[in-house]
Structures are given as structure tokens and as C-alpha cells.
Amino acid sequence: MEGLVILVALSIPFIVSGMIGMSIAARKEAEFVGFLLGFFFGPIGWLLAILVDGRPKCHMCQEHISSKASICSHCRTNFFFINDKPVTKEEYLRDQSIKKTESQVEIDSEKQSKIGETPDEFSRIDLGNGRIEYKKNK
């Protein structure tokens, strides 16, 4: 029982130090890294937490931006996010078109399986823009 009390008493300063590091790094969206630095390195970790920056960078001016912003506060560039990474409008639209194409392929395969008849009885017509139509052969 005494060993447990000593362990808890010794761990409290480490946890408090980690919380201080976390609060320092929170302004730059790197809370977890700040906690680890404060927990393991104490006051030196606090200084390191000041240097850590977990925010993404603008793709135009390379300045750090908020992860929730849609316009860079430095160069006023609009940007979009893919997997929490800021990208250009062209990259975003290309990613969206790939997702649409993949979902269309899934829908087409579902249509084919729901038809229940052999594929020879149907003609596949590509309407463009990822749209496909099936018509029954006469």
C-alpha cells in the first residue's frame, strides 16, 4: 500500500508538467506532443513545446494557418482540405472526381447484380461524365 502511495506522489509532478506543456502547445494545435514533452522533459519540454507547431501550412505563402480556416489570413488564398491537409482547388476537384468515379463504379456493379439476367441481354451505354445506362437488347 505504501508503494502505491509513493508511486502516485511521484507521478503527480510529471502529470502536472505534462499538462503545462499541453497548454503551451495548444495554441499551435499540438496538444499531445506538448503533453509528452512536458511529461518527459519538464521545464525543458515546455521550452520545446513553444517551438512545436502542428498547424498546416498554406500552399501558396507557406505560413501556418488554422486547421479550421478556409482562407489564409496572410495571403487571402482560398483553400480546401483533403485528409486535414490544405490543397489547391484543382487538387480538391480532382480528388472529388476520383471519388465520384469510384462510387459510380460501385453503383454500376450493384445495378448489374440486381438486374439478375445475363449481361448479354443488356447493352451498356456510356453517357459521359461517369454516367452509364443499361438498356435491354431486343
GROMACS elastic network, one bead per residue, 0.5 to 0.9 nm:
[ bonds ]
;  ai    aj funct       b0    kb
    1     4     6  0.52864   500
    1     5     6  0.65400   500
    1     6     6  0.88457   500
    2     5     6  0.51272   500
    2     6     6  0.62358   500
    2     7     6  0.86067   500
    3     6     6  0.51361   500
    3     7     6  0.61235   500
    3     8     6  0.86832   500
    4     7     6  0.50136   500
    4     8     6  0.61964   500
    4     9     6  0.85225   500
    5     8     6  0.52189   500
    5     9     6  0.60861   500
    5    10     6  0.85825   500
    6     9     6  0.50137   500
    6    10     6  0.60650   500
    6    11     6  0.85757   500
    7    10     6  0.51943   500
    7    11     6  0.61515   500
    7    12     6  0.88121   500
    8    11     6  0.51679   500
    8    12     6  0.63312   500
    9    12     6  0.56383   500
    9    13     6  0.79090   500
   10    13     6  0.65800   500
   10    14     6  0.76491   500
   11    14     6  0.53123   500
   11    15     6  0.63079   500
   11    16     6  0.87397   500
   12    15     6  0.51592   500
   12    16     6  0.61252   500
   12    17     6  0.84910   500
   13    16     6  0.50867   500
   13    17     6  0.59765   500
   13    18     6  0.84904   500
   13    39     6  0.84836   500
   13    42     6  0.88715   500
   14    17     6  0.50488   500
   14    18     6  0.61150   500
   14    19     6  0.86458   500
   14    38     6  0.75871   500
   14    40     6  0.72693   500
   14    41     6  0.88914   500
   14    42     6  0.72449   500
   15    19     6  0.61979   500
   15    20     6  0.86946   500
   15    35     6  0.84208   500
   15    38     6  0.82666   500
   15    39     6  0.60181   500
   16    19     6  0.50308   500
   16    20     6  0.62968   500
   16    21     6  0.86912   500
   16    38     6  0.83530   500
   16    39     6  0.77241   500
   17    20     6  0.51389   500
   17    21     6  0.63064   500
   17    22     6  0.86028   500
   17    35     6  0.77877   500
   17    37     6  0.87834   500
   17    38     6  0.50422   500
   17    39     6  0.54425   500
   17    40     6  0.84828   500
   17    41     6  0.85268   500
   17    42     6  0.56171   500
   17    43     6  0.74463   500
   17    45     6  0.86249   500
   17    46     6  0.81501   500
   18    21     6  0.50340   500
   18    22     6  0.60551   500
   18    23     6  0.86499   500
   18    34     6  0.70519   500
   18    36     6  0.61207   500
   18    37     6  0.68419   500
   18    40     6  0.76551   500
   18    41     6  0.88029   500
   18    42     6  0.73636   500
   18    45     6  0.85280   500
   18    46     6  0.85321   500
   19    23     6  0.61927   500
   19    24     6  0.86354   500
   19    34     6  0.80835   500
   19    35     6  0.57417   500
   19    38     6  0.71418   500
   19    39     6  0.77709   500
   20    23     6  0.51823   500
   20    24     6  0.62886   500
   20    25     6  0.87530   500
   20    34     6  0.80847   500
   20    35     6  0.73233   500
   20    38     6  0.66923   500
   20    39     6  0.88532   500
   20    46     6  0.72194   500
   21    24     6  0.51222   500
   21    25     6  0.62318   500
   21    26     6  0.85051   500
   21    31     6  0.78408   500
   21    32     6  0.89213   500
   21    33     6  0.82756   500
   21    36     6  0.76152   500
   21    37     6  0.64861   500
   21    39     6  0.75727   500
   21    42     6  0.81051   500
   21    43     6  0.83506   500
   21    45     6  0.67429   500
   21    47     6  0.84245   500
   21    48     6  0.86757   500
   21    49     6  0.60371   500
   21    50     6  0.84936   500
   22    25     6  0.52322   500
   22    26     6  0.59195   500
   22    30     6  0.76093   500
   22    32     6  0.64281   500
   22    33     6  0.72730   500
   22    36     6  0.78782   500
   22    37     6  0.83162   500
   22    38     6  0.72364   500
   22    46     6  0.85325   500
   22    49     6  0.77820   500
   23    26     6  0.50825   500
   23    27     6  0.74616   500
   23    31     6  0.68505   500
   23    34     6  0.74207   500
   23    35     6  0.79813   500
   24    27     6  0.65628   500
   24    28     6  0.82381   500
   24    30     6  0.89209   500
   24    31     6  0.79305   500
   24    34     6  0.68905   500
   24    35     6  0.89372   500
   24    46     6  0.70567   500
   24    47     6  0.89243   500
   24    49     6  0.63188   500
   24    50     6  0.64076   500
   25    28     6  0.55053   500
   25    29     6  0.64781   500
   25    30     6  0.52074   500
   25    31     6  0.52746   500
   25    32     6  0.82160   500
   25    33     6  0.75225   500
   25    34     6  0.50365   500
   25    35     6  0.80431   500
   25    46     6  0.84360   500
   25    49     6  0.53185   500
   25    50     6  0.61910   500
   25    51     6  0.83381   500
   25    52     6  0.67692   500
   25    53     6  0.74912   500
   25    54     6  0.85989   500
   26    30     6  0.55399   500
   26    32     6  0.85139   500
   26    34     6  0.75525   500
   27    30     6  0.76632   500
   27    31     6  0.82666   500
   27    53     6  0.87199   500
   28    31     6  0.79834   500
   28    50     6  0.85243   500
   28    52     6  0.73556   500
   28    53     6  0.51512   500
   28    54     6  0.59112   500
   28    55     6  0.61364   500
   28    66     6  0.84259   500
   29    32     6  0.88153   500
   29    52     6  0.89934   500
   29    53     6  0.68030   500
   29    54     6  0.51927   500
   29    55     6  0.58845   500
   29    66     6  0.82846   500
   29    67     6  0.83298   500
   30    33     6  0.55748   500
   30    34     6  0.61722   500
   30    35     6  0.87531   500
   30    49     6  0.83463   500
   30    52     6  0.69390   500
   30    53     6  0.62204   500
   30    55     6  0.76723   500
   31    34     6  0.50772   500
   31    35     6  0.61811   500
   31    36     6  0.87621   500
   31    49     6  0.89595   500
   31    54     6  0.86259   500
   32    35     6  0.50920   500
   32    36     6  0.63360   500
   32    37     6  0.86713   500
   33    36     6  0.51637   500
   33    37     6  0.61462   500
   33    38     6  0.85800   500
   33    49     6  0.75107   500
   33    52     6  0.78490   500
   33    54     6  0.88140   500
   34    37     6  0.51332   500
   34    38     6  0.60860   500
   34    39     6  0.84170   500
   34    45     6  0.75444   500
   34    46     6  0.73646   500
   34    48     6  0.80670   500
   34    49     6  0.50769   500
   34    50     6  0.83896   500
   34    52     6  0.76560   500
   35    38     6  0.51955   500
   35    39     6  0.59129   500
   35    40     6  0.85674   500
   35    45     6  0.86692   500
   35    46     6  0.89373   500
   35    49     6  0.84176   500
   36    39     6  0.50304   500
   36    40     6  0.60681   500
   36    41     6  0.81477   500
   36    45     6  0.80858   500
   37    40     6  0.55049   500
   37    41     6  0.56085   500
   37    42     6  0.71514   500
   37    43     6  0.89708   500
   37    44     6  0.80868   500
   37    46     6  0.68359   500
   37    48     6  0.70958   500
   37    49     6  0.66223   500
   38    41     6  0.54274   500
   38    43     6  0.67163   500
   38    44     6  0.75491   500
   38    46     6  0.55301   500
   38    47     6  0.88574   500
   38    48     6  0.85522   500
   38    49     6  0.76078   500
   39    42     6  0.58755   500
   39    45     6  0.75781   500
   40    45     6  0.72053   500
   41    44     6  0.55501   500
   41    46     6  0.78754   500
   42    45     6  0.51433   500
   42    46     6  0.65524   500
   43    47     6  0.66163   500
   43    48     6  0.87737   500
   44    47     6  0.52211   500
   44    48     6  0.63915   500
   44    49     6  0.86567   500
   45    49     6  0.59564   500
   45    50     6  0.86970   500
   46    50     6  0.65624   500
   47    50     6  0.53329   500
   47    51     6  0.70927   500
   48    51     6  0.52728   500
   48    52     6  0.65848   500
   49    52     6  0.51528   500
   49    53     6  0.82898   500
   50    53     6  0.79996   500
   53    56     6  0.85265   500
   53    64     6  0.82825   500
   54    64     6  0.88332   500
   55    64     6  0.58881   500
   55    65     6  0.61100   500
   55    66     6  0.61032   500
   55    67     6  0.62319   500
   56    62     6  0.89365   500
   56    63     6  0.83975   500
   56    64     6  0.57444   500
   56    65     6  0.58980   500
   56    66     6  0.70522   500
   56    67     6  0.63770   500
   56    84     6  0.79631   500
   56    85     6  0.64953   500
   56    86     6  0.69376   500
   57    60     6  0.86229   500
   57    61     6  0.80689   500
   57    62     6  0.51607   500
   57    63     6  0.53088   500
   57    65     6  0.57658   500
   57    66     6  0.86292   500
   57    85     6  0.82965   500
   57    86     6  0.72306   500
   58    61     6  0.57752   500
   58    63     6  0.55447   500
   58    64     6  0.63229   500
   58    65     6  0.63947   500
   58    72     6  0.66115   500
   58    74     6  0.89198   500
   58    75     6  0.87727   500
   58    77     6  0.81335   500
   58    79     6  0.80618   500
   58    86     6  0.66233   500
   58    87     6  0.82357   500
   59    62     6  0.57118   500
   59    63     6  0.83273   500
   59    77     6  0.87926   500
   59    79     6  0.82459   500
   59    86     6  0.68114   500
   59    87     6  0.65840   500
   59    88     6  0.71716   500
   60    63     6  0.83164   500
   60    72     6  0.89772   500
   60    75     6  0.77135   500
   60    77     6  0.73279   500
   60    88     6  0.87881   500
   61    64     6  0.89258   500
   61    72     6  0.86983   500
   61    74     6  0.75762   500
   61    75     6  0.66021   500
   61    77     6  0.87972   500
   62    65     6  0.88980   500
   63    72     6  0.83463   500
   63    74     6  0.72557   500
   63    75     6  0.88946   500
   64    72     6  0.87045   500
   65    68     6  0.83703   500
   65    69     6  0.70125   500
   65    71     6  0.87106   500
   65    72     6  0.64173   500
   65    73     6  0.73803   500
   65    74     6  0.86104   500
   66    69     6  0.53235   500
   66    70     6  0.86496   500
   66    72     6  0.84774   500
   67    70     6  0.84149   500
   67    81     6  0.87136   500
   67    84     6  0.71993   500
   67    85     6  0.83368   500
   67    86     6  0.84196   500
   69    72     6  0.70652   500
   69    73     6  0.85561   500
   69    79     6  0.86208   500
   70    77     6  0.83881   500
   70    78     6  0.59292   500
   70    79     6  0.56681   500
   70    80     6  0.65485   500
   70    81     6  0.83941   500
   70    86     6  0.88880   500
   71    74     6  0.87760   500
   71    75     6  0.83947   500
   71    76     6  0.55901   500
   71    77     6  0.54491   500
   71    79     6  0.62331   500
   71    80     6  0.88468   500
   72    75     6  0.57361   500
   72    77     6  0.52249   500
   72    78     6  0.66078   500
   72    79     6  0.77416   500
   73    76     6  0.55101   500
   73    77     6  0.80093   500
   74    77     6  0.81583   500
   78    88     6  0.80657   500
   78    89     6  0.80098   500
   79    86     6  0.61645   500
   79    87     6  0.59950   500
   79    88     6  0.56731   500
   79    89     6  0.63257   500
   79    92     6  0.87090   500
   80    85     6  0.81163   500
   80    86     6  0.55374   500
   80    87     6  0.55162   500
   80    88     6  0.65309   500
   80    89     6  0.65105   500
   80    91     6  0.88186   500
   80    92     6  0.64765   500
   81    84     6  0.54492   500
   81    85     6  0.51796   500
   81    87     6  0.58794   500
   81    88     6  0.86143   500
   81    92     6  0.74746   500
   82    85     6  0.53660   500
   82    86     6  0.65497   500
   82    87     6  0.68608   500
   82    91     6  0.89237   500
   82    92     6  0.70096   500
   82    95     6  0.82207   500
   83    86     6  0.84172   500
   87    90     6  0.81187   500
   87    91     6  0.61027   500
   87    92     6  0.64033   500
   88    91     6  0.52954   500
   88    92     6  0.62734   500
   88    93     6  0.87148   500
   89    92     6  0.50443   500
   89    93     6  0.61175   500
   89    94     6  0.85184   500
   90    93     6  0.51887   500
   90    94     6  0.60774   500
   90    95     6  0.85610   500
   91    94     6  0.50909   500
   91    95     6  0.61147   500
   91    96     6  0.86051   500
   92    95     6  0.51362   500
   92    96     6  0.62134   500
   92    97     6  0.86921   500
   93    96     6  0.50129   500
   93    97     6  0.61414   500
   93    98     6  0.86288   500
   94    97     6  0.51393   500
   94    98     6  0.62720   500
   94    99     6  0.87217   500
   95    98     6  0.51630   500
   95    99     6  0.63191   500
   95   100     6  0.87232   500
   96    99     6  0.50872   500
   96   100     6  0.62002   500
   96   101     6  0.86392   500
   97   101     6  0.61095   500
   97   102     6  0.85914   500
   98   101     6  0.50877   500
   98   102     6  0.61735   500
   98   103     6  0.86078   500
   99   102     6  0.51240   500
   99   103     6  0.61356   500
   99   104     6  0.84980   500
  100   103     6  0.51344   500
  100   104     6  0.60045   500
  100   105     6  0.86310   500
  100   130     6  0.78745   500
  101   104     6  0.50213   500
  101   105     6  0.62799   500
  101   106     6  0.87749   500
  101   129     6  0.87474   500
  101   130     6  0.60338   500
  101   131     6  0.89469   500
  102   105     6  0.52011   500
  102   106     6  0.64738   500
  102   107     6  0.88035   500
  103   106     6  0.50646   500
  103   107     6  0.62297   500
  103   108     6  0.86150   500
  104   108     6  0.60532   500
  104   109     6  0.85866   500
  104   130     6  0.67887   500
  104   131     6  0.74359   500
  104   132     6  0.84588   500
  105   108     6  0.50249   500
  105   109     6  0.61957   500
  105   110     6  0.85879   500
  105   130     6  0.85561   500
  106   109     6  0.52000   500
  106   110     6  0.62195   500
  106   111     6  0.86504   500
  107   110     6  0.50167   500
  107   111     6  0.61342   500
  107   112     6  0.86395   500
  108   111     6  0.50054   500
  108   112     6  0.62030   500
  108   113     6  0.86707   500
  108   132     6  0.74775   500
  108   133     6  0.87593   500
  109   112     6  0.50610   500
  109   113     6  0.62455   500
  109   114     6  0.86243   500
  110   113     6  0.51367   500
  110   114     6  0.60939   500
  110   115     6  0.86097   500
  111   114     6  0.50956   500
  111   115     6  0.61379   500
  111   134     6  0.88280   500
  112   115     6  0.53251   500
  112   116     6  0.73368   500
  112   117     6  0.84169   500
  112   118     6  0.89156   500
  112   119     6  0.76268   500
  112   134     6  0.87384   500
  113   116     6  0.59724   500
  113   117     6  0.84177   500
  114   117     6  0.84850   500
  115   118     6  0.82315   500
  115   119     6  0.88093   500
  116   119     6  0.88858   500
  117   120     6  0.83409   500
  117   121     6  0.69664   500
  117   122     6  0.83768   500
  118   121     6  0.57750   500
  118   122     6  0.76107   500
  119   122     6  0.54406   500
  119   123     6  0.77197   500
  119   124     6  0.89549   500
  120   123     6  0.73781   500
  120   137     6  0.80525   500
  121   135     6  0.85990   500
  121   136     6  0.59048   500
  121   137     6  0.54177   500
  121   138     6  0.80923   500
  122   134     6  0.61937   500
  122   135     6  0.54494   500
  122   137     6  0.53028   500
  122   138     6  0.89666   500
  123   133     6  0.82240   500
  123   134     6  0.55748   500
  123   135     6  0.52272   500
  123   136     6  0.61846   500
  123   137     6  0.63140   500
  124   132     6  0.68328   500
  124   133     6  0.59158   500
  124   135     6  0.66711   500
  124   136     6  0.89751   500
  125   131     6  0.86668   500
  125   132     6  0.56573   500
  125   133     6  0.50866   500
  125   134     6  0.60841   500
  125   135     6  0.75810   500
  126   129     6  0.86238   500
  126   130     6  0.75829   500
  126   131     6  0.62279   500
  126   133     6  0.64310   500
  126   134     6  0.88224   500
  127   130     6  0.72952   500
  127   131     6  0.52514   500
  127   132     6  0.55400   500
  127   133     6  0.69909   500
  128   131     6  0.55411   500
  128   132     6  0.73893   500
  129   132     6  0.87965   500
